Amino acid sequence: MKQEKNNNTEDTKLPDMLRALKDKETFSVDSSYFHEQEERIRTEIWLMNQQDRTNLPFQVPAGYFDGLPNKILNNIRSEHSINGTITKLLMPVYAAAAILALLLASFPFFSEPNLPVTILTYETISDDELDDYVHHIIPELSTESISQYTNVSDNHLSSSLQLELDEETLLQMDIDADEISSL
Amino acid sequence: MMLTDEELLTRFANPREREFAFTQLVKKYQQKLYWHIRRIVISHEDADDVIQNTFIKIWKNLHNFKGESQLYTWFYRIATNESITFINNRKKRVVVSMDDTDEHLINTLKADKNFNASAAEWKLQQAILMLPEKQRIVFNLRYFDEMPYEEMSKILDTTEGALKASYHHAVKKVEDYLINH
């Protein structure tokens, strides 16, 4: 809040530089400062008056207020030290509880080990397993269905399949002669 | 010279000066808070318990004080709540009905060796103890402490209008009691 200034005629006689500086606000306070200050002073006065008031007919034992601050402070200190002691005593319990919780949380990993993964290779897979797999991913199609899709008659289809299975092709597929003959 | 609340709060924030600042705060506000509590709980022993709990609570929570109200308003609020909690806990332990609560407080007052009243003062205290709890607090704050309604409103979290009405009713009841007894 700005301090109000008197428009003194003396100001006009001041050198320019000094006049300019005079208008500068070097100090300032919050806008609510004076209002708060007034309230604060009123409260302090009210408190002082209250202190002087007698509270008859109620009385307190002699010297009660002289000893009260220390009594309260001692209570706070003892509460602090009790809390500190309890915390110290409980430390091992907390640590044990943490370890126990960790063990319990890891228990499922030990009791239910991961199932072994069976890797099926063309070397280990049986014919039945391979059939099941192929039928699972490729729906079983009848020759009629295939011919319907391909517009090729049953005879042509079987001959074309026959064609693909000629000896030379099979040889290129690195299948041995015994297997070819058995086909 | 007594330090201002702001200075004491700044010092309280410094761990090395915390106890000093707190002791100063206790010295500054103990009497005000004590008498406020005493008028609610009546006996010195109970007031002593409640004021210690109040200041322990202040110690624990002072770092959270944001300065949105004046410090003493905040202290009064804690003291009032602690006193009401104390009375309610005692109600649960000792007595059942409201009439019994009044009776219990009057008996406490009779038995209190730190209460030395003339006939008129004794009658006034009895009349005050007949008031409902909240009304009794309003009456005490206004009649004995002459607290402005604006402050009371912050402490009791009630509108000024409601407090004025409450005080007016309380005065009427106390007056009636004094005339008829």
Interface residues (C-beta under 8 A of the other chain):
Chain A: E39 R40 T43 W46 L47 Q50 Q51 N55 L56 P57 F58 Q59 V60 P61 Y64 F65 L68 P69 N70 K71 I72 L73 N75 I76 E79
Chain B: T4 D5 E19 F22 T23 V26 K27 K28 Y29 Q30 Q31 K32 Y34 W35 R38 R39 H44 D48 I51 Q52 F55 I56 W59 Q70 Y72 N114 F115 N116 A117 S118 E121 W122 Q125 F144 D145 E146 M147
